[in-house]
Amino acid sequence: MSGPQPTAITLHRASHVLEVAFDSGETFRLPAEYLRVHSPSAEVQGHGPGQRTLVGGKANVNITAVEPVGNYAVLLRFDDGHATGIFSWDVLHELGRDYERNWQAYLDALAAAGMTRGP
């Protein structure tokens, strides 16, 4: 295991947030929408460079389940039916660490594509 390891993962359903604490002392509160649109699944990331899909309309998405995948990741099940993204500890840590930059880039990409966060 290369990066920080999680010490706690808490799903806050009412606020649509997944809270992840790491042994590095960092704790990230990751909105379900952010995790859904940045899913490491092939549906979102594509199968190769330049194939990433911009996903809009997920402002109200929530996580229905957090399932362990071995000792290295979790599978997040979303209430829109998406359940193919396996979030490794490294991916969760990177998404937490880079949240502000990633979120702004996402909002900018939506605006440029004429898409919205709403349904």
TORMIMI-304815 format. One record per residue: residue in three letters; x negated, y negated, z of N, C-alpha, C, CB in turn. Coordinates in Angstrom, 1 decimal. Glycine has a CB too. Example, Ala and Ser with C-alpha at 12.3 -4.5 7.8 and 13.67 -1.06 7.14 Angstrom:
BEGIN
  doti     n_x     n_y     n_z    ca_x    ca_y    ca_z     c_x     c_y     c_z    cb_x    cb_y    cb_z
   ALA   -13.2     5.7     7.8   -12.3     4.5     7.8   -13.2     3.3     7.8   -11.3     4.5     9.0
   SER   -12.8     2.2     7.1   -13.7     1.1     7.1   -12.9     0.0     7.9   -14.1     0.6     5.7
//
This chain:
BEGIN
  doti     n_x     n_y     n_z    ca_x    ca_y    ca_z     c_x     c_y     c_z    cb_x    cb_y    cb_z
   MET    -0.8     1.2     0.0     0.0     0.0     0.0    -0.9    -1.2     0.0     1.0     0.0     1.2
   SER    -0.7    -2.1    -1.0    -1.6    -3.2    -1.1    -1.2    -4.5    -0.4    -1.7    -3.5    -2.6
   GLY     0.1    -4.9    -0.5     0.5    -6.1     0.1     1.1    -6.0     1.4     1.5    -6.8    -0.9
   PRO     1.7    -7.1     1.9     2.4    -7.0     3.2     3.5    -6.0     3.2     2.9    -8.4     3.6
   GLN     3.7    -5.4     4.4     4.8    -4.4     4.5     5.9    -5.0     5.3     4.2    -3.1     5.2
   PRO     7.2    -4.6     5.0     8.3    -5.1     5.7     8.4    -4.5     7.1     9.6    -4.8     4.9
   THR     8.8    -5.4     8.0     9.0    -4.9     9.4    10.5    -4.9     9.7     8.3    -5.8    10.4
   ALA    11.3    -5.7     9.0    12.8    -5.7     9.1    13.4    -6.2     7.9    13.2    -6.6    10.3
   ILE    14.6    -5.5     7.5    15.4    -6.0     6.4    16.8    -6.0     6.9    15.3    -5.0     5.2
   THR    17.4    -7.2     6.8    18.7    -7.4     7.3    19.6    -8.0     6.2    18.7    -8.4     8.6
   LEU    20.7    -7.4     6.0    21.7    -7.9     5.0    22.7    -8.7     5.8    22.4    -6.7     4.2
   HIS    22.8   -10.0     5.4    23.8   -10.9     5.9    24.9   -11.1     4.9    23.2   -12.3     6.3
   ARG    25.9   -10.2     5.0    27.0   -10.2     3.9    27.7   -11.5     3.9    27.9    -9.0     4.2
   ALA    28.1   -12.1     5.0    28.9   -13.3     5.0    28.2   -14.4     4.3    29.2   -13.7     6.5
   SER    26.9   -14.6     4.5    26.2   -15.7     3.8    25.5   -15.2     2.5    25.1   -16.2     4.8
   HIS    25.7   -14.0     2.1    25.1   -13.5     0.8    23.6   -13.6     0.8    25.7   -14.2    -0.4
   VAL    23.0   -13.2     1.9    21.5   -13.3     2.0    20.9   -12.0     2.5    21.2   -14.5     3.0
   LEU    19.8   -11.7     1.9    19.0   -10.6     2.4    17.7   -11.2     3.1    18.5    -9.6     1.2
   GLU    17.6   -10.9     4.4    16.5   -11.4     5.1    15.4   -10.3     5.3    16.9   -11.9     6.5
   VAL    14.2   -10.6     4.9    13.1    -9.7     4.9    11.9   -10.2     5.7    12.7    -9.3     3.5
   ALA    11.5    -9.5     6.7    10.4    -9.9     7.5     9.2    -9.0     7.2    10.7    -9.9     9.1
   PHE     8.0    -9.6     7.1     6.8    -8.8     6.8     5.8    -8.8     7.9     6.2    -9.4     5.5
   ASP     4.9    -7.8     7.9     3.9    -7.7     8.9     2.8    -8.9     8.8     3.2    -6.4     8.8
   SER     3.0    -9.7     7.8     2.1   -10.9     7.7     2.6   -12.0     8.5     2.0   -11.3     6.2
   GLY     3.8   -11.8     9.1     4.4   -12.9     9.9     5.4   -13.7     9.1     3.4   -13.8    10.5
   GLU     5.5   -13.5     7.8     6.4   -14.2     7.0     7.8   -13.6     7.0     5.9   -14.3     5.5
   THR     8.8   -14.5     7.0    10.2   -14.0     6.9    10.9   -14.8     5.8    11.0   -14.2     8.2
   PHE    11.5   -14.1     4.9    12.2   -14.8     3.7    13.7   -14.5     3.8    11.6   -14.3     2.4
   ARG    14.5   -15.5     3.5    15.9   -15.4     3.4    16.2   -15.5     1.9    16.7   -16.5     4.3
   LEU    16.5   -14.4     1.3    16.7   -14.4    -0.2    18.2   -14.3    -0.6    15.9   -13.2    -0.8
   PRO    18.7   -15.3    -1.2    20.1   -15.2    -1.6    20.4   -14.1    -2.6    20.5   -16.5    -2.3
   ALA    21.6   -13.5    -2.5    21.9   -12.3    -3.3    21.9   -12.8    -4.8    23.3   -11.8    -3.0
   GLU    22.3   -14.0    -5.1    22.3   -14.4    -6.5    20.9   -14.5    -7.0    22.9   -15.8    -6.6
   TYR    20.0   -15.0    -6.2    18.6   -15.0    -6.6    18.0   -13.6    -6.9    17.7   -15.7    -5.5
   LEU    18.3   -12.7    -6.0    17.8   -11.3    -6.2    18.4   -10.7    -7.4    18.1   -10.5    -5.0
   ARG    19.7   -11.0    -7.7    20.4   -10.4    -8.8    19.8   -10.9   -10.1    21.9   -10.7    -8.8
   VAL    19.6   -12.2   -10.2    19.1   -12.7   -11.5    17.6   -12.5   -11.7    19.4   -14.2   -11.6
   HIS    16.9   -12.1   -10.6    15.5   -11.7   -10.7    15.2   -10.2   -10.5    14.7   -12.5    -9.7
   SER    16.3    -9.4   -10.7    16.2    -8.0   -10.5    15.0    -7.4   -11.4    17.5    -7.3   -10.9
   PRO    14.2    -6.5   -10.8    13.2    -5.9   -11.6    13.7    -4.8   -12.6    12.2    -5.3   -10.6
   SER    15.0    -4.7   -12.7    15.5    -3.7   -13.6    15.2    -4.0   -15.1    17.0    -3.6   -13.4
   ALA    15.3    -3.0   -15.9    15.1    -3.2   -17.3    16.2    -4.0   -17.9    15.0    -1.8   -18.1
   GLU    17.4    -3.9   -17.3    18.5    -4.7   -17.8    18.2    -6.2   -17.8    19.8    -4.4   -16.9
   VAL    17.5    -6.7   -16.8    17.1    -8.1   -16.6    15.7    -8.3   -17.2    17.1    -8.5   -15.1
   GLN    14.7    -7.5   -16.9    13.4    -7.7   -17.3    13.1    -7.3   -18.7    12.4    -7.0   -16.4
   GLY    13.9    -6.4   -19.3    13.6    -5.9   -20.6    12.6    -4.7   -20.5    13.1    -7.0   -21.5
   HIS    12.2    -4.3   -21.6    11.3    -3.1   -21.7     9.9    -3.5   -22.1    11.8    -2.1   -22.6
   GLY     9.7    -4.8   -22.3     8.3    -5.3   -22.7     8.2    -6.8   -22.6     8.0    -4.8   -24.1
   PRO     7.1    -7.3   -22.9     6.9    -8.7   -22.8     7.9    -9.5   -23.6     5.4    -9.1   -23.2
   GLY     8.4   -10.6   -23.1     9.3   -11.5   -23.9    10.7   -11.0   -24.0     8.7   -11.7   -25.2
   GLN    11.0    -9.9   -23.3    12.4    -9.4   -23.4    13.3    -9.7   -22.2    12.3    -7.9   -23.6
   ARG    12.8   -10.5   -21.3    13.6   -10.9   -20.1    15.0   -11.5   -20.6    12.8   -11.9   -19.3
   THR    16.0   -11.1   -19.9    17.4   -11.6   -20.1    17.8   -12.7   -19.1    18.4   -10.4   -20.2
   LEU    18.2   -13.8   -19.5    18.7   -14.8   -18.6    20.1   -14.4   -18.2    18.7   -16.2   -19.3
   VAL    20.3   -14.3   -16.9    21.6   -13.8   -16.4    22.3   -15.0   -15.7    21.4   -12.7   -15.4
   GLY    23.5   -15.4   -16.2    24.2   -16.5   -15.5    25.5   -15.9   -14.9    24.6   -17.5   -16.6
   GLY    26.3   -16.8   -14.3    27.6   -16.4   -13.7    27.5   -15.6   -12.5    28.3   -15.7   -14.7
   LYS    26.4   -15.6   -11.7    26.3   -14.8   -10.6    26.3   -15.5    -9.2    25.0   -14.0   -10.7
   ALA    26.9   -16.7    -9.2    26.9   -17.6    -8.0    27.6   -16.9    -6.8    27.5   -18.9    -8.3
   ASN    28.6   -16.0    -7.1    29.3   -15.4    -6.0    29.0   -13.9    -5.8    30.8   -15.5    -6.3
   VAL    27.9   -13.4    -6.4    27.6   -12.0    -6.3    27.1   -11.8    -4.8    26.5   -11.6    -7.3
   ASN    27.3   -10.5    -4.4    26.9   -10.1    -3.1    26.2    -8.8    -3.2    28.0   -10.1    -2.0
   ILE    25.5    -8.4    -2.1    24.9    -7.1    -2.1    25.8    -6.2    -1.2    23.4    -7.2    -1.4
   THR    26.1    -5.1    -1.7    27.0    -4.1    -1.0    26.2    -3.1    -0.3    27.9    -3.5    -2.0
   ALA    25.0    -2.8    -0.7    24.2    -1.8     0.0    22.7    -2.0    -0.3    24.6    -0.4    -0.5
   VAL    21.9    -1.6     0.7    20.5    -1.6     0.7    20.0    -0.2     1.0    19.8    -2.7     1.7
   GLU    19.5     0.5     0.0    19.1     1.9     0.1    17.6     2.1     0.0    19.8     2.7    -0.9
   PRO    17.0     2.7     0.9    15.5     3.0     0.9    15.2     3.8    -0.3    15.0     3.6     2.1
   VAL    14.0     3.5    -0.9    13.5     4.3    -2.0    12.1     4.7    -1.5    13.4     3.6    -3.4
   GLY    11.9     5.9    -1.0    10.6     6.4    -0.5    10.2     5.4     0.6     9.6     6.4    -1.6
   ASN     8.9     5.2     0.7     8.3     4.2     1.7     7.8     3.0     1.0     7.2     4.9     2.4
   TYR     8.3     2.7    -0.2     7.7     1.6    -1.0     8.7     0.6    -1.5     7.0     2.1    -2.1
   ALA    10.0     0.8    -1.3    11.0    -0.1    -2.0    12.4     0.1    -1.4    11.0     0.2    -3.5
   VAL    13.3    -0.7    -1.9    14.7    -0.6    -1.7    15.5    -0.7    -3.0    15.2    -1.6    -0.6
   LEU    16.6     0.0    -3.1    17.5    -0.2    -4.2    18.6    -1.1    -3.7    18.1     1.1    -4.8
   LEU    18.9    -2.2    -4.4    19.9    -3.1    -4.0    21.1    -2.8    -4.9    19.5    -4.6    -4.1
   ARG    22.3    -2.6    -4.3    23.5    -2.5    -5.0    24.3    -3.7    -4.9    24.4    -1.2    -4.5
   PHE    24.7    -4.3    -6.0    25.4    -5.6    -6.1    26.9    -5.3    -6.4    24.8    -6.5    -7.1
   ASP    27.8    -6.2    -5.9    29.2    -6.0    -6.1    29.7    -6.3    -7.5    30.0    -6.9    -5.2
   ASP    28.8    -6.7    -8.4    29.2    -6.8    -9.9    28.8    -5.5   -10.6    28.4    -7.9   -10.5
   GLY    28.4    -4.4    -9.8    28.1    -3.1   -10.4    26.7    -2.9   -10.7    28.9    -3.0   -11.7
   HIS    25.8    -3.9   -10.6    24.4    -3.8   -10.9    23.8    -3.0    -9.8    23.7    -5.1   -11.1
   ALA    23.1    -1.9   -10.1    22.4    -1.0    -9.1    21.2    -0.3    -9.7    23.4     0.0    -8.6
   THR    20.5    -1.0   -10.6    19.4    -0.3   -11.2    18.0    -0.9   -10.9    19.6    -0.2   -12.7
   GLY    18.0    -2.0   -10.1    16.8    -2.7    -9.8    16.2    -2.1    -8.5    17.0    -4.2    -9.6
   ILE    15.0    -1.5    -8.6    14.3    -1.1    -7.4    13.3    -2.2    -7.0    13.5     0.3    -7.7
   PHE    13.5    -2.7    -5.8    12.7    -3.8    -5.3    11.6    -3.3    -4.4    13.5    -4.9    -4.6
   SER    10.4    -3.3    -5.0     9.2    -2.8    -4.1     8.9    -3.9    -3.1     8.0    -2.5    -5.0
   TRP     8.2    -3.5    -2.1     7.8    -4.5    -1.1     7.0    -5.6    -1.7     6.9    -3.8     0.0
   ASP     6.1    -5.3    -2.6     5.4    -6.4    -3.3     6.3    -7.3    -4.1     4.4    -5.8    -4.3
   VAL     7.3    -6.8    -4.7     8.2    -7.6    -5.5     9.0    -8.5    -4.5     9.2    -6.8    -6.3
   LEU     9.5    -7.9    -3.4    10.3    -8.7    -2.5     9.4    -9.8    -1.9    10.8    -7.8    -1.3
   HIS     8.2    -9.5    -1.6     7.3   -10.5    -1.0     7.0   -11.6    -2.0     5.9    -9.9    -0.6
   GLU     6.7   -11.3    -3.3     6.5   -12.3    -4.3     7.7   -13.1    -4.5     6.1   -11.6    -5.6
   LEU     8.9   -12.5    -4.5    10.2   -13.3    -4.7    10.4   -14.3    -3.6    11.4   -12.4    -4.8
   GLY    10.0   -13.9    -2.4    10.1   -14.8    -1.2     9.1   -15.9    -1.3     9.9   -14.0     0.1
   ARG     7.9   -15.5    -1.5     6.8   -16.5    -1.6     7.0   -17.5    -2.7     5.4   -15.8    -1.8
   ASP     7.5   -17.1    -3.8     7.6   -18.0    -5.0     9.1   -18.5    -5.2     7.2   -17.3    -6.2
   TYR     9.9   -18.4    -4.1    11.3   -18.7    -4.3    11.6   -20.1    -4.9    12.0   -18.6    -2.9
   GLU    11.0   -21.1    -4.3    11.3   -22.5    -4.8    11.0   -22.6    -6.3    10.5   -23.5    -4.0
   ARG     9.8   -22.2    -6.7     9.4   -22.3    -8.1    10.3   -21.4    -9.0     7.9   -21.9    -8.2
   ASN    10.5   -20.2    -8.6    11.4   -19.3    -9.4    12.8   -19.8    -9.5    11.4   -17.9    -8.8
   TRP    13.3   -20.3    -8.4    14.7   -20.8    -8.5    14.9   -22.0    -9.4    15.2   -21.1    -7.0
   GLN    13.9   -22.9    -9.3    14.0   -24.1   -10.1    13.8   -23.8   -11.6    12.9   -25.2    -9.7
   ALA    12.9   -22.8   -11.9    12.8   -22.4   -13.3    14.0   -21.7   -13.8    11.6   -21.4   -13.4
   TYR    14.7   -21.0   -12.9    16.0   -20.3   -13.3    17.0   -21.4   -13.6    16.5   -19.4   -12.2
   LEU    17.2   -22.4   -12.7    18.2   -23.4   -12.9    17.9   -24.2   -14.2    18.2   -24.4   -11.7
   ASP    16.6   -24.5   -14.5    16.2   -25.2   -15.7    16.5   -24.3   -16.9    14.7   -25.5   -15.7
   ALA    16.3   -23.0   -16.9    16.6   -22.2   -18.0    18.1   -22.1   -18.3    16.0   -20.7   -17.8
   LEU    18.9   -22.0   -17.2    20.3   -22.0   -17.4    20.8   -23.3   -18.1    21.0   -21.9   -16.0
   ALA    20.3   -24.4   -17.6    20.7   -25.7   -18.2    20.3   -25.8   -19.7    20.0   -26.9   -17.5
   ALA    19.1   -25.3   -20.0    18.6   -25.3   -21.4    19.4   -24.4   -22.3    17.1   -24.9   -21.4
   ALA    19.9   -23.3   -21.7    20.7   -22.4   -22.5    22.2   -22.7   -22.5    20.5   -21.0   -22.0
   GLY    22.6   -23.8   -21.8    24.0   -24.2   -21.7    24.8   -23.2   -20.9    24.6   -24.3   -23.1
   MET    24.2   -22.5   -20.0    24.8   -21.5   -19.1    25.0   -22.1   -17.7    24.0   -20.2   -19.1
   THR    25.9   -21.4   -16.9    26.1   -21.9   -15.6    26.0   -20.7   -14.6    27.5   -22.5   -15.4
   ARG    25.9   -21.1   -13.3    25.8   -20.1   -12.2    27.2   -19.5   -12.0    25.2   -20.7   -11.0
   GLY    28.2   -20.3   -12.2    29.6   -19.9   -12.0    30.1   -18.9   -12.9    30.5   -21.1   -12.0
   PRO    31.2   -18.2   -12.5    31.8   -17.2   -13.4    32.4   -17.7   -14.7    32.9   -16.4   -12.6
//
